[in-house]
Amino acid sequence: MTDARHRPTHPSAVPHPRRSRPDGADPVLAAPTLGELVELRVDADLAQLPLVRTMTAAVAMRRDYDVESLADLRLAVDEACTLLVRRALPFSALTVRLRVAEAWVDVHCSVPVLDPTPIDESGLGWTLLSALVESMTTGVADEDVFAELTIELRMAKKAAA
C-alpha cells in the first residue's frame, strides 16, 4: 500500500501556477483519484517498442485488466508509438505516459519532430487505433526548439463476460 507521505515526487506532480485548481485543492493530493500515473522515456527507435509494450501491460495488469484488454491496450500503444517514432527526430526520446484507473487507461505518447504536419488519419495504423480505443486525439505543439507530435487515447476496460 502506498503511503502518501512517502510518495516519490515526480516532476509532473509538482504544483505549477498554471496547473492550480480553481477550488484551491492541492493537485498533488488530488491525483490518486485520477488513477495511477506512470511515465516512460526511451529512445525514439522501433527497437524500444517491446519495452513500451511490456511496461504498458505490466501497469494495466496491476489493476486486474483481463487478457483481452491487455492485448488490445498493448496493440494500441504499439501502433500509436510506431506512428510517432517514424516521424521523430533522430536521437530523440519517445515519451509514453499512462494513467490507469479501474475502468479505463489514458495514454499520452509524444516525440519531438521537425515537420509540424499532423499525423495522417487516413492510414491503416490510424484505422486500427480507431477500432481499438474509445477516444483518440492527435496534435502538434510548438515547443522551444522543435515541435512535439502527440497521440492521446483512452481505452476502457472490457466488462467481464
Phi and psi in radians as a Rosetta constraint file:
Dihedral C 1 N 2 CA 2 C 2 CIRCULARHARMONIC -1.503 0.35
Dihedral N 2 CA 2 C 2 N 3 CIRCULARHARMONIC 2.259 0.35
Dihedral C 2 N 3 CA 3 C 3 CIRCULARHARMONIC -1.684 0.35
Dihedral N 3 CA 3 C 3 N 4 CIRCULARHARMONIC 2.163 0.35
Dihedral C 3 N 4 CA 4 C 4 CIRCULARHARMONIC -1.034 0.35
Dihedral N 4 CA 4 C 4 N 5 CIRCULARHARMONIC -0.481 0.35
Dihedral C 4 N 5 CA 5 C 5 CIRCULARHARMONIC -1.265 0.35
Dihedral N 5 CA 5 C 5 N 6 CIRCULARHARMONIC -0.379 0.35
Dihedral C 5 N 6 CA 6 C 6 CIRCULARHARMONIC -1.980 0.35
Dihedral N 6 CA 6 C 6 N 7 CIRCULARHARMONIC 0.289 0.35
Dihedral C 6 N 7 CA 7 C 7 CIRCULARHARMONIC -1.205 0.35
Dihedral N 7 CA 7 C 7 N 8 CIRCULARHARMONIC 2.345 0.35
Dihedral C 7 N 8 CA 8 C 8 CIRCULARHARMONIC -1.177 0.35
Dihedral N 8 CA 8 C 8 N 9 CIRCULARHARMONIC 2.530 0.35
Dihedral C 8 N 9 CA 9 C 9 CIRCULARHARMONIC -1.454 0.35
Dihedral N 9 CA 9 C 9 N 10 CIRCULARHARMONIC 2.199 0.35
Dihedral C 9 N 10 CA 10 C 10 CIRCULARHARMONIC -1.805 0.35
Dihedral N 10 CA 10 C 10 N 11 CIRCULARHARMONIC 2.484 0.35
Dihedral C 10 N 11 CA 11 C 11 CIRCULARHARMONIC -0.929 0.35
Dihedral N 11 CA 11 C 11 N 12 CIRCULARHARMONIC -0.606 0.35
Dihedral C 11 N 12 CA 12 C 12 CIRCULARHARMONIC -1.315 0.35
Dihedral N 12 CA 12 C 12 N 13 CIRCULARHARMONIC -0.221 0.35
Dihedral C 12 N 13 CA 13 C 13 CIRCULARHARMONIC -1.603 0.35
Dihedral N 13 CA 13 C 13 N 14 CIRCULARHARMONIC -0.148 0.35
Dihedral C 13 N 14 CA 14 C 14 CIRCULARHARMONIC -1.290 0.35
Dihedral N 14 CA 14 C 14 N 15 CIRCULARHARMONIC 2.243 0.35
Dihedral C 14 N 15 CA 15 C 15 CIRCULARHARMONIC -1.002 0.35
Dihedral N 15 CA 15 C 15 N 16 CIRCULARHARMONIC 2.446 0.35
Dihedral C 15 N 16 CA 16 C 16 CIRCULARHARMONIC -2.297 0.35
Dihedral N 16 CA 16 C 16 N 17 CIRCULARHARMONIC 2.455 0.35
Dihedral C 16 N 17 CA 17 C 17 CIRCULARHARMONIC -0.931 0.35
Dihedral N 17 CA 17 C 17 N 18 CIRCULARHARMONIC -0.657 0.35
Dihedral C 17 N 18 CA 18 C 18 CIRCULARHARMONIC -1.339 0.35
Dihedral N 18 CA 18 C 18 N 19 CIRCULARHARMONIC -0.288 0.35
Dihedral C 18 N 19 CA 19 C 19 CIRCULARHARMONIC -1.708 0.35
Dihedral N 19 CA 19 C 19 N 20 CIRCULARHARMONIC 0.013 0.35
Dihedral C 19 N 20 CA 20 C 20 CIRCULARHARMONIC -1.155 0.35
Dihedral N 20 CA 20 C 20 N 21 CIRCULARHARMONIC 2.585 0.35
Dihedral C 20 N 21 CA 21 C 21 CIRCULARHARMONIC -1.549 0.35
Dihedral N 21 CA 21 C 21 N 22 CIRCULARHARMONIC 2.517 0.35
Dihedral C 21 N 22 CA 22 C 22 CIRCULARHARMONIC -1.103 0.35
Dihedral N 22 CA 22 C 22 N 23 CIRCULARHARMONIC -0.469 0.35
Dihedral C 22 N 23 CA 23 C 23 CIRCULARHARMONIC -1.449 0.35
Dihedral N 23 CA 23 C 23 N 24 CIRCULARHARMONIC 0.019 0.35
Dihedral C 23 N 24 CA 24 C 24 CIRCULARHARMONIC 1.473 0.35
Dihedral N 24 CA 24 C 24 N 25 CIRCULARHARMONIC -0.035 0.35
Dihedral C 24 N 25 CA 25 C 25 CIRCULARHARMONIC -1.234 0.35
Dihedral N 25 CA 25 C 25 N 26 CIRCULARHARMONIC 2.576 0.35
Dihedral C 25 N 26 CA 26 C 26 CIRCULARHARMONIC -1.281 0.35
Dihedral N 26 CA 26 C 26 N 27 CIRCULARHARMONIC 2.066 0.35
Dihedral C 26 N 27 CA 27 C 27 CIRCULARHARMONIC -1.094 0.35
Dihedral N 27 CA 27 C 27 N 28 CIRCULARHARMONIC -0.487 0.35
Dihedral C 27 N 28 CA 28 C 28 CIRCULARHARMONIC -1.166 0.35
Dihedral N 28 CA 28 C 28 N 29 CIRCULARHARMONIC -0.750 0.35
Dihedral C 28 N 29 CA 29 C 29 CIRCULARHARMONIC -1.304 0.35
Dihedral N 29 CA 29 C 29 N 30 CIRCULARHARMONIC -0.450 0.35
Dihedral C 29 N 30 CA 30 C 30 CIRCULARHARMONIC -1.433 0.35
Dihedral N 30 CA 30 C 30 N 31 CIRCULARHARMONIC -0.297 0.35
Dihedral C 30 N 31 CA 31 C 31 CIRCULARHARMONIC -1.007 0.35
Dihedral N 31 CA 31 C 31 N 32 CIRCULARHARMONIC -0.669 0.35
Dihedral C 31 N 32 CA 32 C 32 CIRCULARHARMONIC -1.023 0.35
Dihedral N 32 CA 32 C 32 N 33 CIRCULARHARMONIC -0.443 0.35
Dihedral C 32 N 33 CA 33 C 33 CIRCULARHARMONIC -1.261 0.35
Dihedral N 33 CA 33 C 33 N 34 CIRCULARHARMONIC -0.250 0.35
Dihedral C 33 N 34 CA 34 C 34 CIRCULARHARMONIC -1.580 0.35
Dihedral N 34 CA 34 C 34 N 35 CIRCULARHARMONIC -0.101 0.35
Dihedral C 34 N 35 CA 35 C 35 CIRCULARHARMONIC 1.866 0.35
Dihedral N 35 CA 35 C 35 N 36 CIRCULARHARMONIC 2.971 0.35
Dihedral C 35 N 36 CA 36 C 36 CIRCULARHARMONIC -1.316 0.35
Dihedral N 36 CA 36 C 36 N 37 CIRCULARHARMONIC 2.360 0.35
Dihedral C 36 N 37 CA 37 C 37 CIRCULARHARMONIC -1.912 0.35
Dihedral N 37 CA 37 C 37 N 38 CIRCULARHARMONIC 2.223 0.35
Dihedral C 37 N 38 CA 38 C 38 CIRCULARHARMONIC -2.309 0.35
Dihedral N 38 CA 38 C 38 N 39 CIRCULARHARMONIC 2.362 0.35
Dihedral C 38 N 39 CA 39 C 39 CIRCULARHARMONIC -2.229 0.35
Dihedral N 39 CA 39 C 39 N 40 CIRCULARHARMONIC 2.410 0.35
Dihedral C 39 N 40 CA 40 C 40 CIRCULARHARMONIC -2.274 0.35
Dihedral N 40 CA 40 C 40 N 41 CIRCULARHARMONIC 2.351 0.35
Dihedral C 40 N 41 CA 41 C 41 CIRCULARHARMONIC -2.126 0.35
Dihedral N 41 CA 41 C 41 N 42 CIRCULARHARMONIC 2.225 0.35
Dihedral C 41 N 42 CA 42 C 42 CIRCULARHARMONIC -2.370 0.35
Dihedral N 42 CA 42 C 42 N 43 CIRCULARHARMONIC 2.901 0.35
Dihedral C 42 N 43 CA 43 C 43 CIRCULARHARMONIC -1.015 0.35
Dihedral N 43 CA 43 C 43 N 44 CIRCULARHARMONIC 2.454 0.35
Dihedral C 43 N 44 CA 44 C 44 CIRCULARHARMONIC -1.348 0.35
Dihedral N 44 CA 44 C 44 N 45 CIRCULARHARMONIC 1.348 0.35
Dihedral C 44 N 45 CA 45 C 45 CIRCULARHARMONIC -2.477 0.35
Dihedral N 45 CA 45 C 45 N 46 CIRCULARHARMONIC 2.399 0.35
Dihedral C 45 N 46 CA 46 C 46 CIRCULARHARMONIC -1.020 0.35
Dihedral N 46 CA 46 C 46 N 47 CIRCULARHARMONIC -0.461 0.35
Dihedral C 46 N 47 CA 47 C 47 CIRCULARHARMONIC -1.159 0.35
Dihedral N 47 CA 47 C 47 N 48 CIRCULARHARMONIC -0.300 0.35
Dihedral C 47 N 48 CA 48 C 48 CIRCULARHARMONIC -1.525 0.35
Dihedral N 48 CA 48 C 48 N 49 CIRCULARHARMONIC -0.181 0.35
Dihedral C 48 N 49 CA 49 C 49 CIRCULARHARMONIC -1.102 0.35
Dihedral N 49 CA 49 C 49 N 50 CIRCULARHARMONIC -0.571 0.35
Dihedral C 49 N 50 CA 50 C 50 CIRCULARHARMONIC -1.043 0.35
Dihedral N 50 CA 50 C 50 N 51 CIRCULARHARMONIC -0.639 0.35
Dihedral C 50 N 51 CA 51 C 51 CIRCULARHARMONIC -1.135 0.35
Dihedral N 51 CA 51 C 51 N 52 CIRCULARHARMONIC -0.750 0.35
Dihedral C 51 N 52 CA 52 C 52 CIRCULARHARMONIC -1.106 0.35
Dihedral N 52 CA 52 C 52 N 53 CIRCULARHARMONIC -0.770 0.35
Dihedral C 52 N 53 CA 53 C 53 CIRCULARHARMONIC -1.075 0.35
Dihedral N 53 CA 53 C 53 N 54 CIRCULARHARMONIC -0.747 0.35
Dihedral C 53 N 54 CA 54 C 54 CIRCULARHARMONIC -1.130 0.35
Dihedral N 54 CA 54 C 54 N 55 CIRCULARHARMONIC -0.772 0.35
Dihedral C 54 N 55 CA 55 C 55 CIRCULARHARMONIC -1.113 0.35
Dihedral N 55 CA 55 C 55 N 56 CIRCULARHARMONIC -0.708 0.35
Dihedral C 55 N 56 CA 56 C 56 CIRCULARHARMONIC -1.062 0.35
Dihedral N 56 CA 56 C 56 N 57 CIRCULARHARMONIC -0.841 0.35
Dihedral C 56 N 57 CA 57 C 57 CIRCULARHARMONIC -1.138 0.35
Dihedral N 57 CA 57 C 57 N 58 CIRCULARHARMONIC -0.708 0.35
Dihedral C 57 N 58 CA 58 C 58 CIRCULARHARMONIC -1.096 0.35
Dihedral N 58 CA 58 C 58 N 59 CIRCULARHARMONIC -0.727 0.35
Dihedral C 58 N 59 CA 59 C 59 CIRCULARHARMONIC -1.156 0.35
Dihedral N 59 CA 59 C 59 N 60 CIRCULARHARMONIC -0.776 0.35
Dihedral C 59 N 60 CA 60 C 60 CIRCULARHARMONIC -1.195 0.35
Dihedral N 60 CA 60 C 60 N 61 CIRCULARHARMONIC -0.602 0.35
Dihedral C 60 N 61 CA 61 C 61 CIRCULARHARMONIC -1.095 0.35
Dihedral N 61 CA 61 C 61 N 62 CIRCULARHARMONIC -0.576 0.35
Dihedral C 61 N 62 CA 62 C 62 CIRCULARHARMONIC -1.110 0.35
Dihedral N 62 CA 62 C 62 N 63 CIRCULARHARMONIC -0.382 0.35
Dihedral C 62 N 63 CA 63 C 63 CIRCULARHARMONIC -1.755 0.35
Dihedral N 63 CA 63 C 63 N 64 CIRCULARHARMONIC 0.297 0.35
Dihedral C 63 N 64 CA 64 C 64 CIRCULARHARMONIC 1.082 0.35
Dihedral N 64 CA 64 C 64 N 65 CIRCULARHARMONIC 0.686 0.35
Dihedral C 64 N 65 CA 65 C 65 CIRCULARHARMONIC -1.254 0.35
Dihedral N 65 CA 65 C 65 N 66 CIRCULARHARMONIC 2.489 0.35
Dihedral C 65 N 66 CA 66 C 66 CIRCULARHARMONIC -1.306 0.35
Dihedral N 66 CA 66 C 66 N 67 CIRCULARHARMONIC 2.962 0.35
Dihedral C 66 N 67 CA 67 C 67 CIRCULARHARMONIC -1.044 0.35
Dihedral N 67 CA 67 C 67 N 68 CIRCULARHARMONIC -0.723 0.35
Dihedral C 67 N 68 CA 68 C 68 CIRCULARHARMONIC -1.135 0.35
Dihedral N 68 CA 68 C 68 N 69 CIRCULARHARMONIC -0.742 0.35
Dihedral C 68 N 69 CA 69 C 69 CIRCULARHARMONIC -1.123 0.35
Dihedral N 69 CA 69 C 69 N 70 CIRCULARHARMONIC -0.703 0.35
Dihedral C 69 N 70 CA 70 C 70 CIRCULARHARMONIC -1.086 0.35
Dihedral N 70 CA 70 C 70 N 71 CIRCULARHARMONIC -0.778 0.35
Dihedral C 70 N 71 CA 71 C 71 CIRCULARHARMONIC -1.115 0.35
Dihedral N 71 CA 71 C 71 N 72 CIRCULARHARMONIC -0.761 0.35
Dihedral C 71 N 72 CA 72 C 72 CIRCULARHARMONIC -1.126 0.35
Dihedral N 72 CA 72 C 72 N 73 CIRCULARHARMONIC -0.725 0.35
Dihedral C 72 N 73 CA 73 C 73 CIRCULARHARMONIC -1.135 0.35
Dihedral N 73 CA 73 C 73 N 74 CIRCULARHARMONIC -0.784 0.35
Dihedral C 73 N 74 CA 74 C 74 CIRCULARHARMONIC -1.031 0.35
Dihedral N 74 CA 74 C 74 N 75 CIRCULARHARMONIC -0.765 0.35
Dihedral C 74 N 75 CA 75 C 75 CIRCULARHARMONIC -1.136 0.35
Dihedral N 75 CA 75 C 75 N 76 CIRCULARHARMONIC -0.752 0.35
Dihedral C 75 N 76 CA 76 C 76 CIRCULARHARMONIC -1.124 0.35
Dihedral N 76 CA 76 C 76 N 77 CIRCULARHARMONIC -0.791 0.35
Dihedral C 76 N 77 CA 77 C 77 CIRCULARHARMONIC -1.146 0.35
Dihedral N 77 CA 77 C 77 N 78 CIRCULARHARMONIC -0.721 0.35
Dihedral C 77 N 78 CA 78 C 78 CIRCULARHARMONIC -1.050 0.35
Dihedral N 78 CA 78 C 78 N 79 CIRCULARHARMONIC -0.789 0.35
Dihedral C 78 N 79 CA 79 C 79 CIRCULARHARMONIC -1.166 0.35
Dihedral N 79 CA 79 C 79 N 80 CIRCULARHARMONIC -0.746 0.35
Dihedral C 79 N 80 CA 80 C 80 CIRCULARHARMONIC -1.069 0.35
Dihedral N 80 CA 80 C 80 N 81 CIRCULARHARMONIC -0.791 0.35
Dihedral C 80 N 81 CA 81 C 81 CIRCULARHARMONIC -1.165 0.35
Dihedral N 81 CA 81 C 81 N 82 CIRCULARHARMONIC -0.643 0.35
Dihedral C 81 N 82 CA 82 C 82 CIRCULARHARMONIC -1.084 0.35
Dihedral N 82 CA 82 C 82 N 83 CIRCULARHARMONIC -0.787 0.35
Dihedral C 82 N 83 CA 83 C 83 CIRCULARHARMONIC -1.018 0.35
Dihedral N 83 CA 83 C 83 N 84 CIRCULARHARMONIC -0.690 0.35
Dihedral C 83 N 84 CA 84 C 84 CIRCULARHARMONIC -1.324 0.35
Dihedral N 84 CA 84 C 84 N 85 CIRCULARHARMONIC -0.781 0.35
Dihedral C 84 N 85 CA 85 C 85 CIRCULARHARMONIC -1.066 0.35
Dihedral N 85 CA 85 C 85 N 86 CIRCULARHARMONIC -0.603 0.35
Dihedral C 85 N 86 CA 86 C 86 CIRCULARHARMONIC -1.123 0.35
Dihedral N 86 CA 86 C 86 N 87 CIRCULARHARMONIC -0.374 0.35
Dihedral C 86 N 87 CA 87 C 87 CIRCULARHARMONIC -1.815 0.35
Dihedral N 87 CA 87 C 87 N 88 CIRCULARHARMONIC -0.137 0.35
Dihedral C 87 N 88 CA 88 C 88 CIRCULARHARMONIC -1.202 0.35
Dihedral N 88 CA 88 C 88 N 89 CIRCULARHARMONIC 2.670 0.35
Dihedral C 88 N 89 CA 89 C 89 CIRCULARHARMONIC -1.110 0.35
Dihedral N 89 CA 89 C 89 N 90 CIRCULARHARMONIC 2.543 0.35
Dihedral C 89 N 90 CA 90 C 90 CIRCULARHARMONIC -1.041 0.35
Dihedral N 90 CA 90 C 90 N 91 CIRCULARHARMONIC 2.475 0.35
Dihedral C 90 N 91 CA 91 C 91 CIRCULARHARMONIC 1.124 0.35
Dihedral N 91 CA 91 C 91 N 92 CIRCULARHARMONIC 0.370 0.35
Dihedral C 91 N 92 CA 92 C 92 CIRCULARHARMONIC -1.691 0.35
Dihedral N 92 CA 92 C 92 N 93 CIRCULARHARMONIC -3.124 0.35
Dihedral C 92 N 93 CA 93 C 93 CIRCULARHARMONIC -1.950 0.35
Dihedral N 93 CA 93 C 93 N 94 CIRCULARHARMONIC 2.508 0.35
Dihedral C 93 N 94 CA 94 C 94 CIRCULARHARMONIC -1.712 0.35
Dihedral N 94 CA 94 C 94 N 95 CIRCULARHARMONIC 2.219 0.35
Dihedral C 94 N 95 CA 95 C 95 CIRCULARHARMONIC -1.918 0.35
Dihedral N 95 CA 95 C 95 N 96 CIRCULARHARMONIC 2.244 0.35
Dihedral C 95 N 96 CA 96 C 96 CIRCULARHARMONIC -2.169 0.35
Dihedral N 96 CA 96 C 96 N 97 CIRCULARHARMONIC 2.109 0.35
Dihedral C 96 N 97 CA 97 C 97 CIRCULARHARMONIC -2.074 0.35
Dihedral N 97 CA 97 C 97 N 98 CIRCULARHARMONIC 2.192 0.35
Dihedral C 97 N 98 CA 98 C 98 CIRCULARHARMONIC -2.045 0.35
Dihedral N 98 CA 98 C 98 N 99 CIRCULARHARMONIC 2.324 0.35
Dihedral C 98 N 99 CA 99 C 99 CIRCULARHARMONIC -2.037 0.35
Dihedral N 99 CA 99 C 99 N 100 CIRCULARHARMONIC 1.957 0.35
Dihedral C 99 N 100 CA 100 C 100 CIRCULARHARMONIC -1.901 0.35
Dihedral N 100 CA 100 C 100 N 101 CIRCULARHARMONIC 2.137 0.35
Dihedral C 100 N 101 CA 101 C 101 CIRCULARHARMONIC -2.030 0.35
Dihedral N 101 CA 101 C 101 N 102 CIRCULARHARMONIC -3.127 0.35
Dihedral C 101 N 102 CA 102 C 102 CIRCULARHARMONIC -1.108 0.35
Dihedral N 102 CA 102 C 102 N 103 CIRCULARHARMONIC -0.636 0.35
Dihedral C 102 N 103 CA 103 C 103 CIRCULARHARMONIC -1.942 0.35
Dihedral N 103 CA 103 C 103 N 104 CIRCULARHARMONIC -0.097 0.35
Dihedral C 103 N 104 CA 104 C 104 CIRCULARHARMONIC -2.758 0.35
Dihedral N 104 CA 104 C 104 N 105 CIRCULARHARMONIC 2.899 0.35
Dihedral C 104 N 105 CA 105 C 105 CIRCULARHARMONIC -2.295 0.35
Dihedral N 105 CA 105 C 105 N 106 CIRCULARHARMONIC 2.233 0.35
Dihedral C 105 N 106 CA 106 C 106 CIRCULARHARMONIC -1.773 0.35
Dihedral N 106 CA 106 C 106 N 107 CIRCULARHARMONIC 2.339 0.35
Dihedral C 106 N 107 CA 107 C 107 CIRCULARHARMONIC -2.180 0.35
Dihedral N 107 CA 107 C 107 N 108 CIRCULARHARMONIC 2.301 0.35
Dihedral C 107 N 108 CA 108 C 108 CIRCULARHARMONIC -2.182 0.35
Dihedral N 108 CA 108 C 108 N 109 CIRCULARHARMONIC 2.036 0.35
Dihedral C 108 N 109 CA 109 C 109 CIRCULARHARMONIC -2.070 0.35
Dihedral N 109 CA 109 C 109 N 110 CIRCULARHARMONIC 2.448 0.35
Dihedral C 109 N 110 CA 110 C 110 CIRCULARHARMONIC -2.647 0.35
Dihedral N 110 CA 110 C 110 N 111 CIRCULARHARMONIC 2.670 0.35
Dihedral C 110 N 111 CA 111 C 111 CIRCULARHARMONIC -2.535 0.35
Dihedral N 111 CA 111 C 111 N 112 CIRCULARHARMONIC 2.640 0.35
Dihedral C 111 N 112 CA 112 C 112 CIRCULARHARMONIC -1.368 0.35
Dihedral N 112 CA 112 C 112 N 113 CIRCULARHARMONIC 2.495 0.35
Dihedral C 112 N 113 CA 113 C 113 CIRCULARHARMONIC -2.388 0.35
Dihedral N 113 CA 113 C 113 N 114 CIRCULARHARMONIC 2.724 0.35
Dihedral C 113 N 114 CA 114 C 114 CIRCULARHARMONIC -1.476 0.35
Dihedral N 114 CA 114 C 114 N 115 CIRCULARHARMONIC -0.737 0.35
Dihedral C 114 N 115 CA 115 C 115 CIRCULARHARMONIC -1.610 0.35
Dihedral N 115 CA 115 C 115 N 116 CIRCULARHARMONIC 1.983 0.35
Dihedral C 115 N 116 CA 116 C 116 CIRCULARHARMONIC -1.393 0.35
Dihedral N 116 CA 116 C 116 N 117 CIRCULARHARMONIC 0.353 0.35
Dihedral C 116 N 117 CA 117 C 117 CIRCULARHARMONIC -1.217 0.35
Dihedral N 117 CA 117 C 117 N 118 CIRCULARHARMONIC 2.307 0.35
Dihedral C 117 N 118 CA 118 C 118 CIRCULARHARMONIC -1.089 0.35
Dihedral N 118 CA 118 C 118 N 119 CIRCULARHARMONIC 2.847 0.35
Dihedral C 118 N 119 CA 119 C 119 CIRCULARHARMONIC -1.154 0.35
Dihedral N 119 CA 119 C 119 N 120 CIRCULARHARMONIC 2.460 0.35
Dihedral C 119 N 120 CA 120 C 120 CIRCULARHARMONIC -1.221 0.35
Dihedral N 120 CA 120 C 120 N 121 CIRCULARHARMONIC 2.045 0.35
Dihedral C 120 N 121 CA 121 C 121 CIRCULARHARMONIC -1.582 0.35
Dihedral N 121 CA 121 C 121 N 122 CIRCULARHARMONIC 0.179 0.35
Dihedral C 121 N 122 CA 122 C 122 CIRCULARHARMONIC -1.839 0.35
Dihedral N 122 CA 122 C 122 N 123 CIRCULARHARMONIC -0.037 0.35
Dihedral C 122 N 123 CA 123 C 123 CIRCULARHARMONIC -1.430 0.35
Dihedral N 123 CA 123 C 123 N 124 CIRCULARHARMONIC 2.989 0.35
Dihedral C 123 N 124 CA 124 C 124 CIRCULARHARMONIC -1.109 0.35
Dihedral N 124 CA 124 C 124 N 125 CIRCULARHARMONIC -0.700 0.35
Dihedral C 124 N 125 CA 125 C 125 CIRCULARHARMONIC -1.049 0.35
Dihedral N 125 CA 125 C 125 N 126 CIRCULARHARMONIC -0.740 0.35
Dihedral C 125 N 126 CA 126 C 126 CIRCULARHARMONIC -1.159 0.35
Dihedral N 126 CA 126 C 126 N 127 CIRCULARHARMONIC -0.702 0.35
Dihedral C 126 N 127 CA 127 C 127 CIRCULARHARMONIC -1.096 0.35
Dihedral N 127 CA 127 C 127 N 128 CIRCULARHARMONIC -0.744 0.35
Dihedral C 127 N 128 CA 128 C 128 CIRCULARHARMONIC -1.079 0.35
Dihedral N 128 CA 128 C 128 N 129 CIRCULARHARMONIC -0.824 0.35
Dihedral C 128 N 129 CA 129 C 129 CIRCULARHARMONIC -1.032 0.35
Dihedral N 129 CA 129 C 129 N 130 CIRCULARHARMONIC -0.777 0.35
Dihedral C 129 N 130 CA 130 C 130 CIRCULARHARMONIC -1.053 0.35
Dihedral N 130 CA 130 C 130 N 131 CIRCULARHARMONIC -0.584 0.35
Dihedral C 130 N 131 CA 131 C 131 CIRCULARHARMONIC -1.319 0.35
Dihedral N 131 CA 131 C 131 N 132 CIRCULARHARMONIC -0.436 0.35
Dihedral C 131 N 132 CA 132 C 132 CIRCULARHARMONIC -1.576 0.35
Dihedral N 132 CA 132 C 132 N 133 CIRCULARHARMONIC -0.473 0.35
Dihedral C 132 N 133 CA 133 C 133 CIRCULARHARMONIC -2.013 0.35
Dihedral N 133 CA 133 C 133 N 134 CIRCULARHARMONIC 2.803 0.35
Dihedral C 133 N 134 CA 134 C 134 CIRCULARHARMONIC -1.367 0.35
Dihedral N 134 CA 134 C 134 N 135 CIRCULARHARMONIC -0.677 0.35
Dihedral C 134 N 135 CA 135 C 135 CIRCULARHARMONIC -2.587 0.35
Dihedral N 135 CA 135 C 135 N 136 CIRCULARHARMONIC 2.663 0.35
Dihedral C 135 N 136 CA 136 C 136 CIRCULARHARMONIC -2.689 0.35
Dihedral N 136 CA 136 C 136 N 137 CIRCULARHARMONIC 2.436 0.35
Dihedral C 136 N 137 CA 137 C 137 CIRCULARHARMONIC -2.382 0.35
Dihedral N 137 CA 137 C 137 N 138 CIRCULARHARMONIC 2.738 0.35
Dihedral C 137 N 138 CA 138 C 138 CIRCULARHARMONIC -2.351 0.35
Dihedral N 138 CA 138 C 138 N 139 CIRCULARHARMONIC 2.689 0.35
Dihedral C 138 N 139 CA 139 C 139 CIRCULARHARMONIC -2.837 0.35
Dihedral N 139 CA 139 C 139 N 140 CIRCULARHARMONIC 2.920 0.35
Dihedral C 139 N 140 CA 140 C 140 CIRCULARHARMONIC -2.251 0.35
Dihedral N 140 CA 140 C 140 N 141 CIRCULARHARMONIC 2.165 0.35
Dihedral C 140 N 141 CA 141 C 141 CIRCULARHARMONIC -1.976 0.35
Dihedral N 141 CA 141 C 141 N 142 CIRCULARHARMONIC 2.380 0.35
Dihedral C 141 N 142 CA 142 C 142 CIRCULARHARMONIC -1.358 0.35
Dihedral N 142 CA 142 C 142 N 143 CIRCULARHARMONIC 2.156 0.35
Dihedral C 142 N 143 CA 143 C 143 CIRCULARHARMONIC -1.887 0.35
Dihedral N 143 CA 143 C 143 N 144 CIRCULARHARMONIC -2.995 0.35
Dihedral C 143 N 144 CA 144 C 144 CIRCULARHARMONIC -1.020 0.35
Dihedral N 144 CA 144 C 144 N 145 CIRCULARHARMONIC -0.852 0.35
Dihedral C 144 N 145 CA 145 C 145 CIRCULARHARMONIC -1.997 0.35
Dihedral N 145 CA 145 C 145 N 146 CIRCULARHARMONIC -0.914 0.35
Dihedral C 145 N 146 CA 146 C 146 CIRCULARHARMONIC -2.035 0.35
Dihedral N 146 CA 146 C 146 N 147 CIRCULARHARMONIC 2.700 0.35
Dihedral C 146 N 147 CA 147 C 147 CIRCULARHARMONIC -1.267 0.35
Dihedral N 147 CA 147 C 147 N 148 CIRCULARHARMONIC 2.722 0.35
Dihedral C 147 N 148 CA 148 C 148 CIRCULARHARMONIC -2.031 0.35
Dihedral N 148 CA 148 C 148 N 149 CIRCULARHARMONIC 2.136 0.35
Dihedral C 148 N 149 CA 149 C 149 CIRCULARHARMONIC -1.674 0.35
Dihedral N 149 CA 149 C 149 N 150 CIRCULARHARMONIC 2.258 0.35
Dihedral C 149 N 150 CA 150 C 150 CIRCULARHARMONIC -2.251 0.35
Dihedral N 150 CA 150 C 150 N 151 CIRCULARHARMONIC 2.660 0.35
Dihedral C 150 N 151 CA 151 C 151 CIRCULARHARMONIC -2.277 0.35
Dihedral N 151 CA 151 C 151 N 152 CIRCULARHARMONIC 2.245 0.35
Dihedral C 151 N 152 CA 152 C 152 CIRCULARHARMONIC -2.121 0.35
Dihedral N 152 CA 152 C 152 N 153 CIRCULARHARMONIC 2.374 0.35
Dihedral C 152 N 153 CA 153 C 153 CIRCULARHARMONIC -2.469 0.35
Dihedral N 153 CA 153 C 153 N 154 CIRCULARHARMONIC 2.732 0.35
Dihedral C 153 N 154 CA 154 C 154 CIRCULARHARMONIC -2.205 0.35
Dihedral N 154 CA 154 C 154 N 155 CIRCULARHARMONIC 2.296 0.35
Dihedral C 154 N 155 CA 155 C 155 CIRCULARHARMONIC -2.211 0.35
Dihedral N 155 CA 155 C 155 N 156 CIRCULARHARMONIC 2.221 0.35
Dihedral C 155 N 156 CA 156 C 156 CIRCULARHARMONIC -1.464 0.35
Dihedral N 156 CA 156 C 156 N 157 CIRCULARHARMONIC 2.595 0.35
Dihedral C 156 N 157 CA 157 C 157 CIRCULARHARMONIC -1.239 0.35
Dihedral N 157 CA 157 C 157 N 158 CIRCULARHARMONIC 2.327 0.35
Dihedral C 157 N 158 CA 158 C 158 CIRCULARHARMONIC -1.178 0.35
Dihedral N 158 CA 158 C 158 N 159 CIRCULARHARMONIC 2.464 0.35
Dihedral C 158 N 159 CA 159 C 159 CIRCULARHARMONIC -1.287 0.35
Dihedral N 159 CA 159 C 159 N 160 CIRCULARHARMONIC 2.499 0.35
Dihedral C 159 N 160 CA 160 C 160 CIRCULARHARMONIC -1.134 0.35
Dihedral N 160 CA 160 C 160 N 161 CIRCULARHARMONIC 2.395 0.35
